[in-house]
Amino acid sequence: MVHAFIMVNTAAGKSQGLLESVRGLANVGEAHIVAGDFDIIVEVDTDEVYEVLQTSSSDIQGLDGVVDTKTYIAID
């Protein structure tokens, strides 16, 4: 099992609208709007690292209003 966190930056005013779309994606366990350097933090569980990258680079970055993502794979 691969556990990862995807940090999402959104365009101004888009976080709330994107939250439900992100939560509805396959492999997404949780997603929360946060204060700080990122707008949304997404928790992902998959069988393979490739699926984490697919979720980040295609699924999340493909949503209108997503500006950038950073992916962190848990190693514990």
MIDOSE-1310 file (N, C-alpha, C; in nm, 2 decimals, decimal comma, always signed):
residues 76
mvha	+0,08/-0,12/+0,00/+0,00/+0,00/+0,00/+0,09/+0,12/+0,00; +0,06/+0,22/-0,08/+0,13/+0,35/-0,09/+0,04/+0,45/-0,04; +0,09/+0,53/+0,06/+0,02/+0,64/+0,13/+0,09/+0,77/+0,09; +0,01/+0,86/+0,04/+0,07/+0,99/+0,00/-0,02/+1,11/+0,03
fimv	+0,05/+1,22/+0,03/-0,02/+1,35/+0,05/+0,01/+1,44/-0,07; -0,10/+1,50/-0,12/-0,09/+1,58/-0,24/-0,13/+1,72/-0,19; -0,04/+1,82/-0,20/-0,06/+1,95/-0,17/-0,11/+2,03/-0,29; -0,22/+2,10/-0,29/-0,28/+2,16/-0,40/-0,28/+2,31/-0,39
ntaa	-0,24/+2,38/-0,49/-0,26/+2,53/-0,49/-0,37/+2,55/-0,60; -0,46/+2,64/-0,56/-0,57/+2,67/-0,65/-0,57/+2,82/-0,69; -0,64/+2,85/-0,79/-0,66/+2,99/-0,83/-0,74/+3,06/-0,72; -0,73/+3,19/-0,71/-0,81/+3,26/-0,61/-0,96/+3,23/-0,62
gksq	-1,01/+3,20/-0,50/-1,15/+3,18/-0,49/-1,20/+3,04/-0,54; -1,11/+2,95/-0,57/-1,15/+2,82/-0,63/-1,15/+2,70/-0,53; -1,09/+2,72/-0,42/-1,07/+2,61/-0,32/-1,20/+2,54/-0,29; -1,30/+2,61/-0,24/-1,42/+2,55/-0,20/-1,49/+2,47/-0,31
glle	-1,49/+2,53/-0,43/-1,56/+2,46/-0,54/-1,48/+2,33/-0,58; -1,35/+2,33/-0,57/-1,27/+2,22/-0,60/-1,27/+2,11/-0,50; -1,30/+2,14/-0,38/-1,29/+2,04/-0,27/-1,38/+1,92/-0,29; -1,50/+1,94/-0,33/-1,59/+1,82/-0,36/-1,55/+1,74/-0,48
svrg	-1,49/+1,81/-0,58/-1,44/+1,74/-0,70/-1,32/+1,65/-0,66; -1,23/+1,70/-0,58/-1,12/+1,63/-0,54/-1,16/+1,51/-0,45; -1,25/+1,53/-0,36/-1,30/+1,42/-0,27/-1,36/+1,31/-0,35; -1,42/+1,34/-0,46/-1,48/+1,24/-0,54/-1,39/+1,16/-0,63
lanv	-1,27/+1,19/-0,64/-1,17/+1,12/-0,72/-1,14/+0,98/-0,66; -1,11/+0,88/-0,75/-1,07/+0,75/-0,70/-0,94/+0,77/-0,63; -0,92/+0,68/-0,53/-0,80/+0,68/-0,45/-0,79/+0,79/-0,34; -0,87/+0,89/-0,34/-0,87/+0,99/-0,25/-0,94/+0,95/-0,12
geah	-0,87/+0,95/-0,01/-0,93/+0,91/+0,12/-0,99/+1,03/+0,19; -0,91/+1,14/+0,19/-0,96/+1,26/+0,26/-0,90/+1,38/+0,18; -0,97/+1,50/+0,19/-0,92/+1,62/+0,14/-0,97/+1,73/+0,23; -0,89/+1,83/+0,25/-0,92/+1,94/+0,34/-0,87/+2,07/+0,29
ivag	-0,95/+2,18/+0,30/-0,90/+2,31/+0,28/-0,82/+2,35/+0,40; -0,70/+2,41/+0,38/-0,61/+2,45/+0,49/-0,56/+2,59/+0,47; -0,51/+2,65/+0,58/-0,44/+2,78/+0,57/-0,29/+2,75/+0,56; -0,22/+2,83/+0,49/-0,08/+2,82/+0,48/-0,03/+2,83/+0,33
dfdi	+0,08/+2,76/+0,30/+0,14/+2,76/+0,17/+0,05/+2,70/+0,06; -0,04/+2,60/+0,10/-0,12/+2,53/+0,01/-0,27/+2,56/+0,04; -0,35/+2,53/-0,05/-0,50/+2,55/-0,03/-0,57/+2,43/+0,01; -0,53/+2,32/-0,05/-0,60/+2,19/-0,02/-0,49/+2,08/+0,00
ivev	-0,52/+2,00/+0,11/-0,43/+1,88/+0,13/-0,51/+1,76/+0,10; -0,46/+1,67/+0,02/-0,53/+1,55/-0,02/-0,46/+1,43/+0,03; -0,53/+1,33/+0,09/-0,46/+1,21/+0,14/-0,51/+1,10/+0,04; -0,41/+1,02/-0,01/-0,43/+0,92/-0,11/-0,37/+0,79/-0,07
dtde	-0,45/+0,68/-0,09/-0,40/+0,54/-0,07/-0,42/+0,47/-0,20; -0,31/+0,41/-0,24/-0,31/+0,33/-0,37/-0,23/+0,20/-0,35; -0,24/+0,11/-0,45/-0,15/-0,01/-0,45/-0,01/+0,02/-0,50; +0,00/+0,11/-0,60/+0,12/+0,14/-0,67/+0,16/+0,28/-0,67
vyev	+0,29/+0,32/-0,67/+0,33/+0,46/-0,68/+0,27/+0,52/-0,80; +0,27/+0,45/-0,91/+0,22/+0,50/-1,04/+0,08/+0,56/-1,02; +0,00/+0,49/-0,94/-0,14/+0,54/-0,92/-0,14/+0,67/-0,85; -0,05/+0,69/-0,75/-0,04/+0,82/-0,69/-0,01/+0,93/-0,79
lqts	+0,09/+0,90/-0,87/+0,13/+1,00/-0,97/+0,02/+1,03/-1,07; -0,06/+0,93/-1,11/-0,17/+0,94/-1,20/-0,28/+1,03/-1,13; -0,30/+1,01/-1,00/-0,40/+1,09/-0,93/-0,36/+1,23/-0,93; -0,23/+1,26/-0,90/-0,18/+1,40/-0,89/-0,17/+1,46/-1,03
ssdi	-0,10/+1,40/-1,12/-0,07/+1,47/-1,25/-0,19/+1,47/-1,35; -0,27/+1,37/-1,35/-0,38/+1,37/-1,44/-0,52/+1,41/-1,38; -0,55/+1,34/-1,27/-0,68/+1,37/-1,21/-0,69/+1,50/-1,14; -0,60/+1,53/-1,05/-0,61/+1,66/-0,98/-0,57/+1,78/-1,06
qgld	-0,46/+1,77/-1,13/-0,41/+1,88/-1,21/-0,50/+1,90/-1,33; -0,58/+1,81/-1,37/-0,68/+1,82/-1,48/-0,80/+1,90/-1,44; -0,82/+1,93/-1,31/-0,94/+2,00/-1,27/-0,92/+2,15/-1,29; -1,02/+2,22/-1,34/-1,02/+2,36/-1,37/-1,00/+2,44/-1,24
gvvd	-0,90/+2,52/-1,23/-0,88/+2,60/-1,11/-0,76/+2,55/-1,03; -0,70/+2,43/-1,06/-0,58/+2,39/-1,00/-0,46/+2,45/-1,06; -0,38/+2,51/-0,98/-0,26/+2,59/-1,04/-0,14/+2,50/-1,03; -0,12/+2,43/-0,92/+0,00/+2,35/-0,90/-0,02/+2,24/-0,79
tkty	+0,06/+2,13/-0,80/+0,05/+2,03/-0,69/+0,19/+1,99/-0,65; +0,21/+1,94/-0,53/+0,33/+1,89/-0,48/+0,29/+1,75/-0,41; +0,36/+1,65/-0,45/+0,32/+1,52/-0,40/+0,43/+1,46/-0,30; +0,39/+1,42/-0,19/+0,48/+1,36/-0,08/+0,43/+1,22/-0,05
iaid	+0,52/+1,12/-0,08/+0,49/+0,98/-0,05/+0,54/+0,95/+0,09; +0,45/+0,89/+0,18/+0,49/+0,86/+0,31/+0,59/+0,74/+0,31; +0,69/+0,74/+0,39/+0,78/+0,63/+0,39/+0,78/+0,54/+0,52; +0,68/+0,57/+0,61/+0,67/+0,49/+0,73/+0,56/+0,39/+0,72
